[in-house]
């Protein structure tokens, strides 16, 4: 639990280090970032594959849907900046990589986030984020 609390503090830093990416017309912005966290990779994975915990860490408000996401097609509803947003897992390699698509109810944009979890050693994990 001690390490999970560190994740809940550090993962938002990833979000802050990367800017919000959106696609407008033909201009697609891609942002990438990475951070090393002093915890086991399985602890990071537990946050990334629980939509309710993920929402809390990223600063969204979880509303409904599948909490434990483990396969492509798993979905949840979250609120981002007071706007209902559909969260859907589009790709997953268990323990290693997960891609989620975020589509607000207004469909003004589609945001795709790919998280890659790389164990460095027993107590350290590199987390990479690509945000399109």
DSSP file (Angstrom, degrees, kcal/mol; ACC not computed):
  #  RESIDUE AA STRUCTURE BP1 BP2  ACC     N-H-->O    O-->H-N    N-H-->O    O-->H-N    TCO  KAPPA ALPHA  PHI   PSI    X-CA   Y-CA   Z-CA
    1    1 A X     >        0   0    0      0, 0.0     4,-2.1     0, 0.0     5,-0.2   0.000 360.0 360.0 360.0 -35.2    0.0    0.0    0.0
    2    2 A X  H  >  +     0   0    0      1,-0.2     4,-1.2     2,-0.2     0, 0.0   0.916 360.0  43.8 -58.6 -43.4    2.9    2.3    0.8
    3    3 A X  H  > S+     0   0    0      1,-0.2     4,-1.9     2,-0.2    -1,-0.2   0.835 108.3  58.0 -72.9 -32.6    4.2    2.0   -2.8
    4    4 A X  H  > S+     0   0    0      1,-0.2     4,-2.3     2,-0.2    -1,-0.2   0.888 103.0  54.2 -63.8 -38.0    0.7    2.4   -4.2
    5    5 A X  H  X S+     0   0    0     -4,-2.1     4,-1.0     1,-0.2    -1,-0.2   0.872 105.6  53.3 -62.7 -36.5    0.4    5.7   -2.5
    6    6 A X  H  X S+     0   0    0     -4,-1.2     4,-3.0     2,-0.2     3,-0.5   0.909 108.1  50.6 -63.2 -40.7    3.7    6.8   -4.2
    7    7 A X  H  X S+     0   0    0     -4,-1.9     4,-2.8     1,-0.2     5,-0.3   0.924 105.6  55.2 -61.7 -43.7    2.1    5.8   -7.5
    8    8 A X  H  < S+     0   0    0     -4,-2.3     4,-0.3     1,-0.2    -1,-0.2   0.749 115.3  40.4 -63.6 -21.9   -0.9    7.9   -6.8
    9    9 A X  H  < S+     0   0    0     -4,-1.0     4,-0.4    -3,-0.5    -2,-0.2   0.848 120.4  41.1 -88.8 -40.6    1.4   10.8   -6.2
   10   10 A X  H >X S+     0   0    0     -4,-3.0     3,-1.3     1,-0.2     4,-1.0   0.871 101.9  64.8 -82.4 -38.5    3.8   10.3   -9.1
   11   11 A X  H >X S+     0   0    0     -4,-2.8     4,-1.4     1,-0.3     3,-0.7   0.873  97.5  57.2 -57.8 -38.6    1.5    9.2  -11.9
   12   12 A X  H 3> S+     0   0    0     -5,-0.3     4,-2.3    -4,-0.3    -1,-0.3   0.824  98.2  63.3 -61.0 -26.0   -0.2   12.7  -12.0
   13   13 A X  H <> S+     0   0    0     -3,-1.3     4,-2.4    -4,-0.4    -1,-0.2   0.883  98.3  54.5 -62.7 -36.3    3.3   14.1  -12.6
   14   14 A X  H <X S+     0   0    0     -4,-1.0     4,-1.3    -3,-0.7    -1,-0.2   0.932 108.2  49.2 -60.4 -44.3    3.4   12.2  -15.9
   15   15 A X  H  < S+     0   0    0     -4,-1.4     3,-0.3     1,-0.2    -2,-0.2   0.896 112.6  47.2 -62.2 -40.1    0.2   13.9  -16.8
   16   16 A X  H  < S+     0   0    0     -4,-2.3    -1,-0.2     1,-0.2    -2,-0.2   0.825 108.0  55.8 -71.6 -30.9    1.6   17.3  -15.9
   17   17 A X  H  < S+     0   0    0     -4,-2.4     2,-0.4    -5,-0.2    -1,-0.2   0.727 107.1  56.4 -75.3 -20.3    4.8   16.7  -17.8
   18   18 A X  S  < S-     0   0    0     -4,-1.3     2,-0.2    -3,-0.3    15,-0.1  -0.876  85.7-129.1-109.4 145.3    2.9   16.0  -20.9
   19   19 A X        -     0   0    0     -2,-0.4     2,-0.3     1,-0.1    12,-0.1  -0.529  35.9 -87.5 -89.6 160.2    0.5   18.4  -22.4
   20   20 A X        -     0   0    0     -2,-0.2     2,-0.4    -4,-0.1    -1,-0.1  -0.484  47.3-148.4 -66.7 128.5   -3.0   17.6  -23.4
   21   21 A X        +     0   0    0     -2,-0.3     2,-0.3    10,-0.1   111,-0.1  -0.818  21.7 169.5-104.9 139.7   -3.0   16.4  -27.0
   22   22 A X        -     0   0    0     -2,-0.4     7,-1.1   109,-0.1     2,-0.5  -0.971  28.6-130.4-142.4 159.7   -5.8   16.9  -29.5
   23   23 A X  E     +A   28   0A   0     -2,-0.3     2,-0.4    87,-0.2     5,-0.2  -0.954  26.6 173.7-113.1 124.8   -6.3   16.4  -33.2
   24   24 A X  E >   -A   27   0A   0      3,-2.0     3,-2.3    -2,-0.5     2,-0.1  -0.999  62.0 -38.8-131.5 131.5   -7.8   19.3  -35.2
   25   25 A X  T 3  S-     0   0    0     -2,-0.4    -2,-0.0     1,-0.3     0, 0.0  -0.349 123.3 -29.5  52.7-124.9   -8.2   19.2  -38.9
   26   26 A X  T 3  S+     0   0    0     -2,-0.1     2,-0.8    -3,-0.1    -1,-0.3   0.379 114.5 104.1-100.5   2.3   -5.0   17.5  -40.2
   27   27 A X  E <   -A   24   0A   0     -3,-2.3    -3,-2.0     2,-0.0     2,-0.5  -0.766  47.4-178.9 -90.6 111.6   -2.8   18.7  -37.3
   28   28 A X  E     -A   23   0A   0     -2,-0.8     2,-0.5    -5,-0.2    -5,-0.2  -0.949  12.3-154.1-113.0 124.9   -2.1   15.8  -34.9
   29   29 A X        -     0   0    0     -7,-1.1     2,-0.5    -2,-0.5    -2,-0.0  -0.843   8.0-167.3-100.2 129.8    0.0   16.6  -31.8
   30   30 A X        -     0   0    0     -2,-0.5     2,-0.4    -9,-0.1   102,-0.2  -0.972   3.7-172.8-118.2 129.4    1.9   13.8  -30.2
   31   31 A X  E     -B  131   0B   0    100,-2.7   100,-3.3    -2,-0.5     2,-0.4  -0.937   1.5-171.0-119.9 144.0    3.5   14.2  -26.8
   32   32 A X  E     +B  130   0B   0     -2,-0.4     2,-0.3    98,-0.2    98,-0.2  -0.976  11.3 158.2-133.9 148.7    5.7   11.8  -25.0
   33   33 A X  E     -B  129   0B   0     96,-2.1    96,-3.1    -2,-0.4     2,-0.3  -0.980  14.4-163.6-158.4 163.2    7.1   11.6  -21.6
   34   34 A X  E     -B  128   0B   0     -2,-0.3     2,-0.3    94,-0.2    94,-0.2  -0.989   3.8-175.5-150.9 157.7    8.6    9.1  -19.1
   35   35 A X  E     -B  127   0B   0     92,-2.0    92,-3.1    -2,-0.3     2,-0.5  -0.989  23.1-128.6-150.8 150.3    9.3    8.8  -15.5
   36   36 A X  E     -B  126   0B   0     -2,-0.3     2,-0.4    90,-0.2    90,-0.2  -0.908  25.1-164.4-103.9 130.3   11.0    6.3  -13.2
   37   37 A X  E     -B  125   0B   0     88,-3.3    88,-2.7    -2,-0.5     2,-1.8  -0.925  23.0-129.1-116.6 137.4    8.9    5.3  -10.1
   38   38 A X  S    S+     0   0    0     -2,-0.4     2,-0.3    86,-0.2    86,-0.3  -0.544  76.9  84.7 -86.5  73.3   10.4    3.5   -7.1
   39   39 A X  S    S-     0   0    0     -2,-1.8    -2,-0.2   -33,-0.1     2,-0.1  -0.967  87.5 -77.3-159.4 165.6    7.8    0.7   -6.9
   40   40 A X    >>  -     0   0    0     -2,-0.3     4,-1.3     1,-0.1     3,-1.0  -0.383  38.6-123.3 -67.4 146.4    7.2   -2.7   -8.5
   41   41 A X  H 3> S+     0   0    0     80,-0.3     4,-2.6     1,-0.3     5,-0.2   0.820 110.3  63.2 -61.9 -30.7    5.8   -2.7  -12.0
   42   42 A X  H 3> S+     0   0    0      1,-0.2     4,-1.8     2,-0.2    -1,-0.3   0.830 100.1  53.8 -65.0 -29.6    2.8   -4.8  -10.9
   43   43 A X  H <> S+     0   0    0     -3,-1.0     4,-1.2     2,-0.2    -1,-0.2   0.897 109.4  46.8 -70.0 -39.7    1.8   -1.8   -8.6
   44   44 A X  H >X S+     0   0    0     -4,-1.3     4,-2.2     1,-0.2     3,-0.5   0.934 111.2  52.5 -63.5 -45.4    1.9    0.6  -11.6
   45   45 A X  H 3X S+     0   0    0     -4,-2.6     4,-1.8     1,-0.2    -2,-0.2   0.860 102.4  59.1 -60.5 -37.3   -0.1   -1.9  -13.7
   46   46 A X  H 3< S+     0   0    0     -4,-1.8    -1,-0.2     1,-0.2    -2,-0.2   0.865 109.1  44.2 -61.2 -36.3   -2.8   -2.2  -11.0
   47   47 A X  H X< S+     0   0    0     -4,-1.2     3,-1.3    -3,-0.5     7,-0.4   0.917 112.9  50.5 -73.3 -44.0   -3.4    1.5  -11.2
   48   48 A X  H 3< S+     0   0    0     -4,-2.2    -2,-0.2     1,-0.3    -1,-0.2   0.762 113.2  46.1 -67.1 -24.3   -3.4    1.6  -15.0
   49   49 A X  T 3< S+     0   0    0     -4,-1.8    20,-2.1    -5,-0.2     2,-0.5   0.176  96.3  77.7-107.6  17.8   -5.8   -1.3  -15.3
   50   50 A X  B <>  -H   68   0C   0     -3,-1.3     4,-3.1    18,-0.2    18,-0.2  -0.931  65.5-160.8-122.6 105.7   -8.4   -0.1  -12.8
   51   51 A X  H  > S+     0   0    0     16,-3.0     4,-2.2    -2,-0.5     5,-0.1   0.802  89.5  52.4 -60.9 -30.6  -10.5    2.6  -14.4
   52   52 A X  H  > S+     0   0    0     15,-0.3     4,-1.8     2,-0.2    -1,-0.2   0.930 114.2  41.2 -71.2 -44.5  -11.7    4.0  -11.1
   53   53 A X  H  > S+     0   0    0      2,-0.2     4,-2.6    -3,-0.2     5,-0.2   0.909 114.2  53.9 -66.6 -41.9   -8.1    4.4   -9.7
   54   54 A X  H  X S+     0   0    0     -4,-3.1     4,-2.6    -7,-0.4     6,-0.3   0.933 107.7  50.1 -56.9 -48.0   -6.9    5.6  -13.0
   55   55 A X  H  X>S+     0   0    0     -4,-2.2     5,-2.9    -5,-0.2     4,-1.4   0.918 111.5  48.4 -58.3 -44.5   -9.5    8.3  -13.1
   56   56 A X  H  <5S+     0   0    0     -4,-1.8    -1,-0.2     3,-0.2    -2,-0.2   0.923 113.0  47.0 -63.4 -45.0   -8.7    9.5   -9.6
   57   57 A X  H  <5S+     0   0    0     -4,-2.6    -1,-0.2     1,-0.2    -2,-0.2   0.898 115.1  45.3 -64.9 -41.7   -4.9    9.6  -10.3
   58   58 A X  H  <5S-     0   0    0     -4,-2.6    -1,-0.2    -5,-0.2    -2,-0.2   0.668 119.3-106.8 -79.2 -17.3   -5.3   11.5  -13.5
   59   59 A X  T  <5S+     0   0    0     -4,-1.4    -3,-0.2     1,-0.3     2,-0.2   0.649  77.3 125.9  99.7  17.1   -7.8   13.9  -12.1
   60   60 A X      < -     0   0    0     -5,-2.9     2,-0.6    -6,-0.3    -1,-0.3  -0.498  60.8-119.1 -95.1 171.9  -11.0   12.7  -13.7
   61   61 A X  E     -C   79   0B   0     18,-2.1    18,-2.5    -2,-0.2     2,-0.2  -0.965  23.8-136.5-115.3 116.8  -14.2   11.7  -11.9
   62   62 A X  E     +C   78   0B   0     -2,-0.6    16,-0.2    16,-0.2     3,-0.1  -0.516  28.7 170.1 -72.1 134.3  -15.2    8.0  -12.4
   63   63 A X  E     -     0   0B   0     14,-3.0     2,-0.3     1,-0.4    15,-0.2   0.792  51.9 -39.7-111.0 -54.7  -18.9    7.6  -13.1
   64   64 A X  E    S+C   77   0B   0     13,-1.5    13,-3.1     2,-0.1    -1,-0.4  -0.954  78.0  78.7-164.2 176.8  -19.6    4.1  -14.2
   65   65 A X  E    S-C   76   0B   0     -2,-0.3     2,-0.3    11,-0.3    11,-0.3  -0.612  83.5 -13.1 109.0-167.7  -18.5    1.1  -16.3
   66   66 A X        -     0   0    0      9,-2.8   -15,-0.2    -2,-0.2     3,-0.1  -0.544  48.9-168.3 -74.8 127.6  -16.0   -1.6  -15.9
   67   67 A X  S    S+     0   0    0     -2,-0.3   -16,-3.0     1,-0.2     2,-0.9   0.939  77.6  51.3 -81.8 -51.5  -13.5   -1.0  -13.0
   68   68 A X  B    S-H   50   0C   0    -18,-0.2     2,-0.6   -17,-0.1   -18,-0.2  -0.789  75.5-166.8 -91.4 109.6  -11.0   -3.7  -13.8
   69   69 A X        +     0   0    0    -20,-2.1     3,-0.1    -2,-0.9     4,-0.0  -0.855  25.9 148.7-101.1 121.8  -10.0   -3.3  -17.4
   70   70 A X        +     0   0    0     -2,-0.6     2,-0.3     1,-0.2    -1,-0.1   0.385  57.3  40.2-133.4   0.3   -8.1   -6.3  -18.8
   71   71 A X  S >  S-     0   0    0     20,-0.1     3,-1.9    22,-0.1    18,-0.2  -0.992  89.6 -82.6-150.6 157.6   -9.0   -6.5  -22.5
   72   72 A X  T 3  S+     0   0    0     -2,-0.3    18,-0.2     1,-0.2     3,-0.1  -0.323 113.1  35.3 -57.9 137.7   -9.7   -4.4  -25.5
   73   73 A X  T 3  S+     0   0    0     16,-3.4    -1,-0.2     1,-0.4    17,-0.1   0.142  78.3 135.8 101.1 -18.0  -13.2   -3.1  -25.6
   74   74 A X    <   -     0   0    0     -3,-1.9    15,-2.6    15,-0.1    -1,-0.4  -0.428  36.8-170.7 -62.9 136.7  -13.5   -2.7  -21.8
   75   75 A X  E     + D   0  88B   0     13,-0.2    -9,-2.8    -3,-0.1     2,-0.3  -0.903  21.7 176.2-135.5 158.1  -15.2    0.7  -21.1
   76   76 A X  E     -CD  65  87B   0     11,-2.2    11,-2.9    -2,-0.3     2,-0.5  -0.956  27.5-122.7-149.2 163.9  -16.0    3.2  -18.4
   77   77 A X  E     +CD  64  86B   0    -13,-3.1   -14,-3.0    -2,-0.3   -13,-1.5  -0.958  34.7 171.5-113.1 131.1  -17.6    6.7  -18.2
   78   78 A X  E     -CD  62  85B   0      7,-2.8     7,-3.8    -2,-0.5     2,-0.5  -0.889  30.3-124.2-132.1 162.0  -15.6    9.5  -16.6
   79   79 A X  E     -CD  61  84B   0    -18,-2.5   -18,-2.1    -2,-0.3     2,-0.5  -0.956  24.0-177.1-110.8 127.0  -16.0   13.2  -16.2
   80   80 A X  E >  S- D   0  83B   0      3,-2.6     3,-1.5    -2,-0.5   -20,-0.1  -0.985  76.9 -15.2-124.0 117.6  -13.2   15.4  -17.5
   81   81 A X  T 3  S-     0   0    0     -2,-0.5    -1,-0.2     1,-0.3     3,-0.1   0.920 129.3 -54.2  52.4  47.3  -13.6   19.1  -16.9
   82   82 A X  T 3  S+     0   0    0      1,-0.2     2,-0.5    -3,-0.1    -1,-0.3   0.566 116.1 117.3  68.4   9.9  -17.3   18.6  -16.2
   83   83 A X  E <  S-D   80   0B   0     -3,-1.5    -3,-2.6    22,-0.0    -1,-0.2  -0.931  70.8-118.3-115.0 129.2  -17.7   16.8  -19.5
   84   84 A X  E     -D   79   0B   0     -2,-0.5    21,-2.8    -5,-0.2     2,-0.4  -0.433  37.6-171.0 -63.3 131.2  -18.8   13.2  -19.7
   85   85 A X  E     -DE  78 104B   0     -7,-3.8    -7,-2.8    19,-0.3     2,-0.5  -0.990  20.7-133.7-132.3 133.2  -16.1   11.2  -21.5
   86   86 A X  E     -DE  77 103B   0     17,-3.2    17,-2.4    -2,-0.4     2,-0.5  -0.741  19.5-161.0 -85.7 128.7  -16.0    7.6  -22.7
   87   87 A X  E     +DE  76 102B   0    -11,-2.9   -11,-2.2    -2,-0.5     2,-0.4  -0.948  15.5 174.0-111.0 124.2  -12.9    5.7  -21.7
   88   88 A X  E     -DE  75 101B   0     13,-2.2    13,-3.1    -2,-0.5     2,-0.5  -0.995  31.5-131.5-137.9 132.6  -12.2    2.6  -23.8
   89   89 A X  E     + E   0 100B   0    -15,-2.6   -16,-3.4    -2,-0.4    11,-0.3  -0.695  27.8 173.0 -77.2 124.7   -9.3    0.2  -23.8
   90   90 A X  E     +     0   0B   0      9,-2.7     2,-0.3    -2,-0.5    10,-0.2   0.634  64.9  12.8-107.9 -19.5   -8.2   -0.3  -27.4
   91   91 A X  E     + E   0  99B   0      8,-1.4     8,-2.8   -20,-0.1    -1,-0.4  -0.977  62.5 178.2-156.4 142.4   -5.0   -2.4  -27.0
   92   92 A X  E     - E   0  98B   0     -2,-0.3     2,-0.5     6,-0.2     6,-0.2  -0.962  19.4-175.7-151.9 133.5   -3.5   -4.3  -24.1
   93   93 A X  E >>  - E   0  97B   0      4,-3.2     3,-2.8    -2,-0.3     4,-2.2  -0.946  49.1-113.8-118.0 102.6   -0.4   -6.4  -23.5
   94   94 A X  T 34 S+     0   0    0     -2,-0.5     4,-0.1     1,-0.3   -24,-0.0  -0.040  92.7   1.4 -47.9 128.4   -0.9   -7.6  -19.9
   95   95 A X  T 34 S+     0   0    0      1,-0.1    -1,-0.3   -50,-0.1   -50,-0.1   0.336 134.5  52.6  80.4  -6.6    1.7   -6.2  -17.6
   96   96 A X  T <4 S+     0   0    0     -3,-2.8    21,-3.3     1,-0.3     2,-0.4   0.735 106.0  10.8-126.3 -48.3    3.5   -4.2  -20.3
   97   97 A X  E  <  +EF  93 116B   0     -4,-2.2    -4,-3.2    19,-0.2     2,-0.4  -0.999  46.8 177.9-149.2 137.0    1.3   -1.9  -22.4
   98   98 A X  E     -EF  92 115B   0     17,-2.3    17,-3.0    -2,-0.4     2,-0.5  -0.995   8.8-163.6-141.0 134.9   -2.2   -0.4  -22.5
   99   99 A X  E     -EF  91 114B   0     -8,-2.8    -9,-2.7    -2,-0.4    -8,-1.4  -0.974  10.7-172.9-118.2 130.6   -3.7    2.0  -24.9
  100  100 A X  E     -EF  89 113B   0     13,-2.7    13,-2.6    -2,-0.5     2,-0.5  -0.942  13.7-146.3-123.9 146.0   -6.9    3.9  -24.0
  101  101 A X  E     -EF  88 112B   0    -13,-3.1   -13,-2.2    -2,-0.4     2,-0.5  -0.938   9.5-160.7-111.4 131.6   -9.1    6.1  -26.1
  102  102 A X  E     +EF  87 111B   0      9,-3.5     9,-2.6    -2,-0.5     2,-0.5  -0.959  11.7 177.0-114.9 120.8  -10.9    9.1  -24.5
  103  103 A X  E     -EF  86 110B   0    -17,-2.4   -17,-3.2    -2,-0.5     7,-0.1  -0.961  19.5-143.2-127.3 113.9  -13.9   10.5  -26.3
  104  104 A X  E >   -E   85   0B   0      5,-0.7     3,-1.8    -2,-0.5   -19,-0.3  -0.326  28.7-109.4 -71.2 158.5  -15.9   13.4  -24.8
  105  105 A X  T 3  S+     0   0    0    -21,-2.8    -1,-0.1     1,-0.3   -20,-0.1   0.771 121.2  54.8 -60.3 -26.1  -19.7   13.5  -25.3
  106  106 A X  T 3  S-     0   0    0    -22,-0.3    -1,-0.3     3,-0.0   -21,-0.1   0.633  98.0-143.3 -80.7 -12.9  -19.3   16.5  -27.6
  107  107 A X    <   +     0   0    0     -3,-1.8    -2,-0.1     2,-0.1     3,-0.1   0.801  51.3 143.9  53.4  33.5  -16.8   14.5  -29.7
  108  108 A X  S    S-     0   0    0      1,-0.2     2,-0.3   -84,-0.0    -1,-0.1   0.750  73.3  -5.5 -69.5 -23.6  -14.8   17.6  -30.3
  109  109 A X        -     0   0    0     -5,-0.1    -5,-0.7   -87,-0.1     2,-0.4  -0.968  61.7-131.3-159.0 165.8  -11.6   15.5  -30.2
  110  110 A X  E     -F  103   0B   0     -2,-0.3     2,-0.4    22,-0.1   -87,-0.2  -1.000  22.0-161.8-125.8 128.5  -10.4   11.9  -29.5
  111  111 A X  E     -F  102   0B   0     -9,-2.6    -9,-3.5    -2,-0.4     2,-0.5  -0.934   3.1-166.6-113.5 133.0   -7.5   11.5  -27.2
  112  112 A X  E     -F  101   0B   0     -2,-0.4    20,-3.1   -11,-0.2     2,-0.4  -0.978   2.3-170.6-122.5 128.8   -5.4    8.3  -27.2
  113  113 A X  E     -FG 100 131B   0    -13,-2.6   -13,-2.7    -2,-0.5     2,-0.5  -0.967   4.4-165.9-119.6 130.8   -3.0    7.5  -24.4
  114  114 A X  E     -FG  99 130B   0     16,-2.7    16,-2.2    -2,-0.4     2,-0.5  -0.971   6.4-165.6-117.6 120.1   -0.5    4.6  -24.5
  115  115 A X  E     -FG  98 129B   0    -17,-3.0   -17,-2.3    -2,-0.5     2,-0.5  -0.893   1.0-167.1-105.1 129.6    1.2    3.6  -21.3
  116  116 A X  E     -FG  97 128B   0     12,-2.6    12,-2.6    -2,-0.5     2,-0.6  -0.980   5.3-157.6-119.5 127.9    4.2    1.4  -21.3
  117  117 A X  E     - G   0 127B   0    -21,-3.3     2,-0.5    -2,-0.5    10,-0.2  -0.917  11.5-178.3-109.1 119.8    5.5   -0.2  -18.1
  118  118 A X  E     - G   0 126B   0      8,-3.1     8,-3.2    -2,-0.6     2,-0.2  -0.941  20.6-139.8-123.2 109.6    9.1   -1.3  -18.1
  119  119 A X  E     - G   0 125B   0     -2,-0.5     6,-0.2     6,-0.2     3,-0.1  -0.486  18.4-178.4 -66.1 132.1   10.5   -3.0  -14.9
  120  120 A X  E     -     0   0B   0      4,-2.7     2,-0.2     1,-0.4     5,-0.2   0.847  66.5 -33.7 -95.2 -48.5   14.0   -1.8  -14.2
  121  121 A X  E >  S- G   0 124B   0      3,-1.4     3,-0.7     0, 0.0    -1,-0.4  -0.811  86.1 -62.9-152.8-166.9   14.7   -3.9  -11.2
  122  122 A X  T 3  S+     0   0    0     -2,-0.2   -81,-0.1     1,-0.2     3,-0.0   0.826 133.1  25.0 -58.5 -33.6   12.7   -5.4   -8.3
  123  123 A X  T 3  S+     0   0    0    -83,-0.1     2,-0.4   -82,-0.1    -1,-0.2   0.302 111.7  71.6-118.3   8.9   11.8   -1.9   -6.9
  124  124 A X  E <   - G   0 121B   0     -3,-0.7    -4,-2.7   -86,-0.3    -3,-1.4  -0.980  50.7-177.4-132.0 141.5   12.0    0.5   -9.9
  125  125 A X  E     -BG  37 119B   0    -88,-2.7   -88,-3.3    -2,-0.4     2,-0.5  -0.999  18.0-144.3-138.2 134.6    9.7    0.9  -12.9
  126  126 A X  E     -BG  36 118B   0     -8,-3.2    -8,-3.1    -2,-0.4     2,-0.5  -0.858  17.6-163.8 -95.6 131.7   10.0    3.1  -15.9
  127  127 A X  E     -BG  35 117B   0    -92,-3.1   -92,-2.0    -2,-0.5     2,-0.4  -0.975   3.7-168.2-119.1 123.3    6.6    4.4  -17.2
  128  128 A X  E     -BG  34 116B   0    -12,-2.6   -12,-2.6    -2,-0.5     2,-0.4  -0.893   1.0-164.8-112.0 141.7    6.4    5.9  -20.6
  129  129 A X  E     -BG  33 115B   0    -96,-3.1   -96,-2.1    -2,-0.4     2,-0.5  -0.991   9.2-170.7-128.3 130.0    3.4    7.8  -22.0
  130  130 A X  E     -BG  32 114B   0    -16,-2.2   -16,-2.7    -2,-0.4     2,-0.5  -0.989  12.2-167.6-115.1 127.9    2.5    8.6  -25.5
  131  131 A X  E      BG  31 113B   0   -100,-3.3  -100,-2.7    -2,-0.5   -18,-0.2  -0.963 360.0 360.0-123.3 115.4   -0.4   11.0  -25.8
  132  132 A X              0   0    0    -20,-3.1  -103,-0.2    -2,-0.5   -19,-0.2   0.345 360.0 360.0-116.9 360.0   -2.0   11.6  -29.2
